[in-house]
Amino acid sequence: MSKTDWLMPLQHILNSPIQVSTRTVQEWDNFAKDSDAVWQAEPNGGLASGARAEKANTTWFIAGKQEQELSILEVKDASLTPKEKDLISWTLKMTAGISPTKQGAGLSDSERFALKLSEWLQQQLESDAPAYSLPDHLTVGSRLYYDMIPFLLITEQTSASKAAYTELEKLLKSFLSDDILLIPLKSQEWLIWGPMVLLKDEDAEPYESSEEESLEESLTSIASGLHEMLASEWLGECHLAVALPVTPSKGIVETTILLRETINLGRKFHVGTNIHLPWMLQLERLLNTIPEGYRAKYLEQSLKRADLFVEPEMLATLETFFSLDCNVSETAKKLYIHRNTLLYRLDKLKQETGLDVRQFRDAVLVKIILLLYKVTKRN
C-alpha cells in the first residue's frame, strides 16, 4: 500500500497533520519513557501495532514492526479526542501486518531498502521545509554517493500499480544494468536510478557515449529504448522522464521534483508524447508560470489575426519546421512535399499574419502561439 493511498484521507478525517517515519526501538523507548501517557496494544506490554505514546502535543502510534525498526504514525495535534486516539490504535491493531511502509516477510533486501528511501523521500516532498540531502543511515556504504542517471516512470493503467516490485526490477536490470535502484513512490509512479556506465562506450569517458553524440542525446536514446521496452513488455501506455546525472545523496529530492514537473509539462503542452526531457521544455516551463487569464487573452488576440494557425495542415507544417530547427530542406523531406510547396505555405502564413517564421523573432512568437493553443483548446 502506498503512503499516498491512505495518509491523505486519514489527515482529512482527523483534520490533523500526520507524518509516517521509521524509528528504532530505542527511539520509541526514549519517547515513551518521557511521555505523559502510554497505551499498550498487548496486555504484556510488548511492542505491537496500535501501541501509542503521548507527549505534549505529539502522539506516536506504532503501525508496524520489523526486527529493531518501527513504523510510526506521528500526529501533532492536541485536539484529538481520547476516542479518536483509541480508534486509530484499534484500527492499527486490527490491521497488524499491513504496514504503511509495506514491511513484512518476503521482501528482498533491495525492496526493503527502496521502501525506506521512498518513505523518507515522500516525507520531504510533502514537507514545507524539506531536507534535500539523504540522512546518513540511508547512504552509508552505498552507491548513492556517486553520480547516477535519474528516470521517473508514470503508468497510465491503474492495473499496472499492482505489478510486483520484483517484476519491474527484473525487467530494468535486464535492459539497463544489474546496478539499478528502483524506488516506488505513488501507486503508479516509480523513481529509477541507473548507473553511469549506461553512457559509457568502450573507449569513451563516463559523460559521453561518442564524439558526435552529446550527453542529452545519449540520455534521450536510453530513455527512448527504455520506454519502448516497458510499454511492450510490462506497462503498456506510460510516461518516462529523464534528467542529467546527479548524486542521489544530495539531489534526490530536487531531481524528483524536476522530473515530476517535466512529465506534467510534457503531458500538458505535448499531448501524445510519452518521453519527456527537461532541457526540451524550457519555454513551456516559462509559459506555465504565466497566469491562465493572461495566456488566454494573448492567444485570443493572436488568433484574431488569422485562423491559419489552427488548420491541421499548417499546424503539422509548423511543428515539423520547429522540430527541425527551422530548416526548410529537412522539413520538406520530413513532410514528403516539394521545397517550393513548403515555401508557399510559409509565405501564405506571412501574408495572412504578418509573421515570417524564417525570421528568429517571428518564429519565437509563432512557437509561443502554438504552445498556448495546445493548452487552451483542451480547457
N, C-alpha and C positions, 0 to 999 in steps of 0.2 A: 504493500500500500504506500503510495506516495504521500509525503508530508502535506503537500498542497491539497490532496483529496479530502483530508479530514480537518486540518488545522483551521482553515478559514471559516467553515461552518461552525466549529466549536467556538471560535472567537466571537462570531456573530451572535450565537445563542447566549453566551455569557456576557457579551459586551465588555470583554476584558482582553488585554494583550496577553498572548501566550507564546512562550518560546519552548523549543524542544532542544535538548542538549544531551551529550553523553558525559556522564560523571563517573568517577571511580567510587568504589565502595567506601574508601577512606574519606572522600569529599562529602558523601552522604552522612557518614558518621559524624564528621565535624559539624555539618549544618544541623543535624538532628540534635546533637549534644547541646548546642546553644539555642535550640528552638524554644518557642513559647509553648508549643503543643506538638505531640507526635501521635499519629494514629497508625496502628499496625494492621495489616490485612490478614495476618495469621495469628492465632492465639499464642503461639510460641515466640512471637516477636521477631521471627526471621524476616529477611528482606524478601518482599513479594510484590507483584503488581497490585497497585491500589494503595500501598502504604503512602502516608504523607507526613510532611513536617512543615510547621508554620513558624515564621519569624518575621516580626514587624509586619510589613505589607506584602510579604512574599510567601508563597506556598509551593513546595515541591511535591509532586506526585511521582511515584515510581510507575513507569509504563512498561518496563521490561528489564530483564537482567540476563547477562551472558558473561560467565566467568566473573571477573572483577570489575565489569563495567555495567553501568545502569543507564537506561534511557529515562530521562527526566522531563516531565511537563512542568514548566516554571510559570506560575501565574502571579503577576504583580498587581494585585488589586485587593484593597481592604474591604471592598463592598460585597465580596462573595459571602453568601449566607452559609451557615453550617449545613443546611440541606443540600445546597449546590455542591459543596465540597464532598459530602457523603455520596452524592450521585456520581461525581467524577471518580471517586475511589471505587465505588461498587462496579461501575462500568469497566474500569481498568482491570479489576479483579476478575470479572466475569469473562473478559476477553483476553485473559492471560495467554501469552504465546503469540498474540497478534500485535506486534510492537510497531509504533510509528516508523521506526527505522528498519523494519523488516529483519530484525535479529532473529536467530534461531538456528537449529541444526540444519546441516545440508548445504550451507553456503560455502563457496570456495574462499580461499584467503583473499583473492583479488576482488571478489564481490563484496566481502565484508569490509575491506579497506575502502572500496569505492563508495559504499554506503556511508561510511564515516565522513569521507570528503564531501559527499552530497549533502549530508546533514549540516555540516559547517557552512558550506557554500550557500545553501538556501537561506540560512540564518542571515548571512551577510547581505544577500540580495534583497531581503525583506526588511533590513535594518535601515534606520535613518542615518546612522553613523557606522557604516560597515568597516571592518578591518580588512585591508587589502592584501595582507601577507598571511600565508598559512601559519598556524601555530606550530611550534617545534615538534609536538608529538605526532603530527601528521606528515612531517617531512624528514625526520631523522633517518639517515641511511637510505634515502630513496632517490630515484632519478628526477624528482620534482625540482631539484636544484639546477637542472640543465635545461637548455632550450628544447622545446618541443613544438609540434605543429598542432594548433587547436582547430577542431571542427565542431559545429553544432548541427545536430540532426533532429528534425521535427517530422513526425509521421502525419499523414493525412487521415489514415484509417484508425478509428477508435480501437478496433480489434487488435491492432499491432501492439498496443500498450501491454497486452497480456503475454507477449512473447518473452521467452526466458532470457535472462541476462546472459547465461552461458551460451545460448544460441547465437545471439548477436556478437558476443565477444569472439566466438569461434570464427564467424564469418570475417570479422575485422582482422583477426590475426592471419587468416589465410590470404587476405587481399593486401593488407598493409605490412604488418610485421608482428612477430610474437611480442614485441616490446611496446604494445599499445596500452593505454589506460582508458577504460570506459566508465563514465560516471552518469548514473541515471539522475535526472532532475524531475521534471513533471512527468505525468503518466505517458506522454507521447514525445518526450524531449530527452535527448542524450547528448552529453558532452564527451567528445572523443579527443584524446591526445595521442599523436603519432610521433615516432622518433625522427630525428633529423636525417637519419640515413635514407629516408624516402626521397630526399632531394639530392642525394649523392650518387654520381656515376662512378665508375671505376677510377677515373683519373681526375675527378672534379673535386672542388672544395665543398664543404658542407652546405654552403649557401648558394650553390649554383649547380645545375644539372648539365649544362653545356655552355659553351661560349656564346651561342646565339640566343639561348633562352634565358629570360630574366627570372628572378625569384617568383614574381607574381604569375608569370606564365607557367612555371613549374607547379605552383600550388593550384592553379586553375585546372591543369591537366590531371593532377592527382584527384582533385575534388570531382571532376567530371567522371573519371573512371570509377571512383568510389560510389557516386550516386547511381551510376548505371548498374553496378553490381548489386547494391542494396535494393533498388527498385525491381530488379528481375529475380533476385534470389530470396528476398525476405519481406520487404515492407510494402511493395507496390509504390503508390504515389507518395513522395516525401520531398522535403526541402533540406538543403545542405548549404551551410556557410563555412568558409574557411578564412582564417586570418593569418597574418605574418607570425613567424615563430616567436615564442615568448617563454620566459621561465615561469612555470606554473606556481612555484612557491611564492612569487612576488606579484604575478599578473593574472591569476586565475579569475578573480572577481571582475576586474575591468575587462578582461577578454570575453568573459561570458556575457557581460552587458553589451559589449560591442557586437558580438555575434547575434545576440537576440535582436538588437536594433537593425542589424544588416538584413536578417530574414524578414523582419517586419517591413522595412523599406522596400525590399525586393518584391514582396507579395503585394504591397500597396501600389507601387509605381510600374511594376512589370509583371502583370498577370500572365501566367503561362510559363514563367521562368522558374526553374527549380534549384538552380545553383546560384548562390548569391555571394558577391565579392565586395568587401567594404571599400576597396580602392576604386571600384567602378560606380559607386553610389554617392560620391561626394556632393554632386549637385542636388541629388534627391534629398540628402540629409539637410542641406541648407533650405530647400523649399519646404521641407516638412516642418521647419521651425516657424514659418510664416503663418499667422492666424488664418483659419479656413475662410473667413469672410473676405480678407484681402486677396487671397488666391482666387476665389470665385469672381470677385469684382474685376481683377486683372484679366482673367480668362474671358469673361463676358465682353469686355471692351475689345480684346484682341480678336475674338471670333466674329464680332460685328463687321470687321473689315472684309471678311470673306468666309464662306463655308468650305472653302477648298481644303483647309487644314484637315477636316474630318472626313473627307472622302476616302474610302478604303484604299483606292489605288495610290492616292497621294500620301496617305499615312505609311503604307508599306514602302513607298519610294523614299520618303524622308528618313524612316527608321533605318533602312539599309544604308542610305547615304551617310548617316551619322555613325553607324556601327563600323563603317569602313573609312573613318577619318576624313569624310568629305572628298573621297577620291572618285572622280567621275567615271573613269575607265573601269575600275574594280566594281563599282556599283552597277554599271550597265551589265557586266558579266554575271554578277550575282543575281540580277533580276531577269537575265536572259532576254534583254532588249538591246536594240541598237543604241550606240552612244548618242546619236542625234535625237532619238526618242526621249532619252533621259534629259538632254539639254532642253528639249521642247517643254517637258514637264516643269523643269526648274524655272524656265523663262515665264511660263504661264503663272507660276506662283508669284514671281516678282511683279508681273503686270497687275495681278489682282490684289496683292497685299502690300506691295512696295518693299518686300523683304527678299533679298538675294542671298540664299544660303551658301553661295560660293564666297561670300564675304564673312569674315570672322564675326563681326558684331551682329549681323543679321542671323547668322547660324545659331548663335547663342540664344537670341530671342525666340527663334522658332523652336529650338530644343526645349526651352522653358515652357512654351505654349503647349507643346505636345505632352510633356510630363504632367502638367496641370490638367489637361483634358482627360488623360487616363484616369486620374483620381476623381475628378468631379463627375464624370459621366456615370460612375458607379454609385454615386451618393444620391 
